[in-house]
């Protein structure tokens, strides 16, 4: 079973994503702060990571380099309703951008 970690302070979105992904046989974990998300990433080594940018304790996208080093085989999906990723993040093959609001059909294509 593949493991997914969602790091986003929008708790309702996280719960909805988990409710959609669990029946698809994913082991889904949630973090609502960057600090908690980084700790869970270390503990869980998720196969897929959904990472919001604007978190209460920092900018998630600033940690992409750290996450790539920590999780070299994980897919990282950057999420935001307000901005697109910097160009240097667009050129990393295992990093993709997901624009909010998220539809279920779009979400499925990022797994």
Order of alpha helices (4+ residues) and beta strands (2+ residues): beta-alpha-beta-alpha-beta-beta-beta-alpha-beta-alpha-beta-alpha
